[in-house]
Amino acid sequence: NLISLFLKEVSKDNRRFRRSLEELFEGKTYSFVQVGSSDGKTNDPIYKFATLQNWKGVAIEPVQSPFERLKKNYRNFTNVTPKQVVVGPKGVVQFYFVKNEAKEELKGLPPWWDQLGSCDISHIEGHLDGMFSKYIGQIELEAVPLNNIVEEHLNGEIDLLHVDAEGFDDVVIETLDLSRFTPKVIIFEHEHLSADRLESLCKKLSLFRYSLQKFSYDMLCIRR
């Protein structure tokens, strides 16, 4: 049926995405910033390379529960700094997440339920037909631009930027001055971006000499 065909195509495309990363990263040492790391390991496309190849980087996750797991998963890799902030224009922002009560009161939650977090409350409300609406928590977090993070933690050197920011990927990337910092590779999730915002971001990256490959959920941008 159509659903089975779709899932097969997504799986095939995901394998193609992973092979592309193998070709790019295998045997190489990268400095990286990852925004929206979740626990840093589960279904993560760069964890294997970061840990086996001793990469230096910053893994950023604003949501408390996955951030605690992130710290554990990188505890033996001192080159990687877990950081609990929101990436965006500098300031204090309201950040929304799904509270633990959801797990206690809702049956059959998907494994990613506690990874949901966004500065846009409607993004969380839109998942699973509004199931999480009464379980949304709110905290104030510091928002830090990528420029600051790269300067503070990587001495201005970044080879890879990986962004999975639940529909804020373009906002995150905008906080990196590509005329000063030019990662060899940028990966971002396009799934939650509107067509207009995706087009605008892709045009900007093309101007900075990135070739773009679109996969089912992610965009792989390689600097020429």
C-alpha positions as a printed NumPy array, in Angstrom:
array([[ 0.   ,  0.   ,  0.   ],
       [ 0.974,  3.683, -0.202],
       [ 2.063,  3.94 ,  3.447],
       [ 4.4  ,  0.962,  3.108],
       [ 5.884,  2.39 , -0.081],
       [ 6.408,  5.749,  1.604],
       [ 8.146,  4.18 ,  4.617],
       [10.388,  2.133,  2.339],
       [11.397,  5.256,  0.432],
       [12.124,  7.143,  3.661],
       [14.234,  4.248,  4.936],
       [16.12 ,  4.053,  1.647],
       [16.698,  7.811,  1.684],
       [17.92 ,  7.691,  5.28 ],
       [20.484,  5.048,  4.334],
       [21.641,  7.262,  1.481],
       [21.99 , 10.181,  3.927],
       [24.066,  8.059,  6.327],
       [26.329,  6.873,  3.487],
       [26.934, 10.482,  2.475],
       [28.017, 11.284,  6.04 ],
       [30.333,  8.255,  6.09 ],
       [32.049,  9.545,  2.956],
       [32.395, 13.035,  4.436],
       [33.463, 12.213,  7.987],
       [35.175,  8.799,  8.033],
       [38.743,  9.142,  9.296],
       [38.588, 12.948,  9.607],
       [38.815, 15.244, 12.592],
       [36.103, 17.906, 12.742],
       [35.241, 20.684, 15.139],
       [31.473, 20.969, 15.47 ],
       [28.464, 22.643, 16.997],
       [25.287, 20.598, 17.268],
       [22.066, 22.448, 18.101],
       [19.197, 20.284, 19.328],
       [21.324, 17.323, 20.379],
       [18.62 , 15.568, 22.401],
       [20.55 , 12.817, 24.259],
       [23.392, 13.071, 21.736],
       [23.284,  9.372, 20.849],
       [19.857,  7.986, 19.92 ],
       [19.493,  8.121, 16.111],
       [22.215, 10.763, 16.104],
       [24.103, 10.997, 12.793],
       [27.38 , 12.346, 14.199],
       [27.804, 10.677, 17.618],
       [29.825,  7.778, 16.206],
       [32.293, 10.092, 14.493],
       [32.532, 12.535, 17.404],
       [33.376,  9.801, 19.897],
       [35.504,  7.402, 17.818],
       [37.458, 10.145, 16.064],
       [37.946, 12.44 , 19.067],
       [36.132, 15.445, 17.637],
       [36.061, 18.718, 19.524],
       [32.661, 20.301, 19.786],
       [29.651, 21.685, 21.59 ],
       [26.42 , 19.688, 21.958],
       [23.451, 21.916, 22.792],
       [20.128, 20.765, 24.23 ],
       [17.703, 23.097, 26.064],
       [15.259, 20.454, 27.391],
       [16.252, 19.222, 30.852],
       [15.53 , 15.482, 30.608],
       [17.433, 14.748, 27.372],
       [20.163, 17.182, 28.47 ],
       [20.87 , 15.009, 31.521],
       [21.214, 11.981, 29.22 ],
       [23.376, 14.031, 26.85 ],
       [25.837, 14.758, 29.657],
       [26.024, 11.038, 30.506],
       [26.556,  9.998, 26.889],
       [29.484, 12.389, 26.503],
       [30.898, 12.077, 30.026],
       [33.955, 10.121, 28.809],
       [34.658, 12.474, 25.896],
       [36.092, 15.64 , 27.37 ],
       [36.537, 17.31 , 23.961],
       [32.752, 17.671, 23.734],
       [31.004, 20.284, 25.883],
       [27.278, 19.745, 26.595],
       [25.499, 23.09 , 26.944],
       [21.937, 23.874, 28.051],
       [20.979, 27.067, 26.25 ],
       [18.725, 28.214, 23.438],
       [20.566, 29.291, 20.29 ],
       [19.195, 32.519, 18.867],
       [19.613, 36.285, 18.946],
       [21.134, 37.238, 22.315],
       [18.678, 37.682, 25.18 ],
       [16.301, 35.801, 27.466],
       [13.541, 33.754, 25.828],
       [10.511, 31.746, 26.9  ],
       [11.095, 28.09 , 26.126],
       [ 8.322, 25.461, 26.063],
       [ 8.613, 21.713, 26.71 ],
       [ 6.493, 18.683, 27.586],
       [ 6.245, 18.029, 31.333],
       [ 6.831, 14.601, 32.911],
       [ 3.141, 14.364, 33.827],
       [ 2.479, 13.496, 30.191],
       [ 4.273, 10.171, 30.617],
       [ 2.308,  9.387, 33.765],
       [-1.122, 10.183, 32.334],
       [-0.947,  9.435, 28.586],
       [-0.73 ,  5.928, 27.148],
       [ 1.428,  4.859, 24.23 ],
       [ 3.591,  7.953, 23.928],
       [ 6.25 ,  7.875, 21.191],
       [ 9.851,  7.601, 22.476],
       [10.602, 11.181, 21.423],
       [ 7.91 , 12.8  , 23.584],
       [10.375, 14.35 , 26.08 ],
       [12.613, 15.696, 23.311],
       [10.021, 18.228, 22.19 ],
       [11.031, 21.779, 22.977],
       [10.556, 25.069, 21.194],
       [10.332, 28.838, 21.615],
       [ 7.053, 28.532, 19.686],
       [ 4.349, 26.92 , 21.83 ],
       [ 2.236, 26.149, 18.755],
       [ 4.96 , 23.793, 17.517],
       [ 4.415, 21.525, 20.547],
       [ 0.635, 21.921, 20.445],
       [ 0.658, 20.773, 16.831],
       [ 2.082, 17.331, 17.611],
       [-0.245, 14.32 , 17.902],
       [-3.436, 16.341, 17.392],
       [-2.807, 18.577, 20.401],
       [-2.292, 15.709, 22.837],
       [ 0.412, 17.613, 24.737],
       [-1.46 , 20.917, 25.103],
       [-2.283, 20.501, 28.819],
       [ 1.22 , 19.209, 29.626],
       [ 3.309, 22.093, 28.34 ],
       [ 5.818, 23.6  , 30.745],
       [ 7.624, 26.916, 30.37 ],
       [11.038, 28.167, 31.477],
       [13.188, 31.205, 30.823],
       [16.497, 30.393, 29.151],
       [19.427, 32.405, 27.929],
       [19.592, 32.684, 24.139],
       [23.12 , 32.715, 22.747],
       [24.11 , 33.37 , 19.104],
       [26.223, 30.769, 17.31 ],
       [28.931, 33.383, 16.802],
       [29.465, 33.548, 20.58 ],
       [29.507, 29.767, 20.972],
       [32.054, 29.251, 18.193],
       [34.315, 31.961, 19.59 ],
       [34.056, 30.82 , 23.215],
       [34.362, 27.054, 22.802],
       [36.099, 26.486, 19.443],
       [38.415, 29.485, 19.158],
       [36.575, 30.609, 16.039],
       [37.107, 27.323, 14.157],
       [34.061, 25.318, 13.06 ],
       [34.016, 22.539, 10.465],
       [30.49 , 21.224, 10.995],
       [27.213, 22.807, 12.054],
       [24.356, 20.377, 12.713],
       [20.947, 21.888, 13.533],
       [17.74 , 20.129, 14.574],
       [15.771, 22.978, 16.082],
       [12.113, 22.014, 15.622],
       [11.241, 24.62 , 13.003],
       [13.755, 27.249, 14.154],
       [16.648, 25.939, 12.075],
       [16.812, 29.05 ,  9.915],
       [16.741, 31.349, 12.957],
       [19.629, 29.382, 14.484],
       [21.735, 29.452, 11.31 ],
       [21.149, 33.193, 10.949],
       [23.101, 33.731, 14.19 ],
       [26.292, 32.423, 12.539],
       [28.123, 35.048, 10.497],
       [29.05 , 33.02 ,  7.417],
       [31.372, 35.767,  6.223],
       [33.487, 35.144,  9.376],
       [32.89 , 31.45 , 10.06 ],
       [32.595, 29.02 ,  7.166],
       [31.831, 25.432,  8.196],
       [32.786, 22.814,  5.631],
       [29.426, 21.133,  6.241],
       [26.03 , 22.358,  7.474],
       [23.224, 19.906,  8.196],
       [19.763, 21.117,  9.161],
       [16.283, 19.631,  9.46 ],
       [13.974, 21.091,  6.819],
       [10.842, 19.147,  7.775],
       [ 9.273, 21.858,  9.964],
       [10.25 , 24.892,  7.885],
       [ 7.684, 26.558,  5.649],
       [ 8.411, 26.539,  1.921],
       [ 9.2  , 30.275,  1.952],
       [11.601, 30.063,  4.88 ],
       [13.325, 27.002,  3.432],
       [13.753, 28.694,  0.067],
       [15.189, 31.82 ,  1.697],
       [17.683, 29.81 ,  3.744],
       [18.77 , 27.719,  0.772],
       [19.326, 30.842, -1.326],
       [21.521, 32.331,  1.38 ],
       [23.591, 29.16 ,  1.724],
       [24.019, 28.961, -2.045],
       [25.385, 32.514, -2.03 ],
       [28.033, 31.33 ,  0.422],
       [29.031, 28.557, -2.003],
       [27.244, 25.618, -0.423],
       [25.926, 22.818, -2.599],
       [22.672, 21.443, -1.192],
       [21.387, 17.876, -1.112],
       [17.836, 17.369,  0.145],
       [16.97 , 14.17 ,  1.988],
       [13.666, 13.119,  3.566],
       [14.146, 15.148,  6.747],
       [17.542, 16.822,  6.461],
       [19.412, 19.147,  4.142],
       [23.11 , 18.401,  3.643],
       [25.086, 21.492,  2.639],
       [28.712, 21.085,  1.574],
       [30.943, 24.077,  0.924],
       [32.479, 24.022, -2.543]])
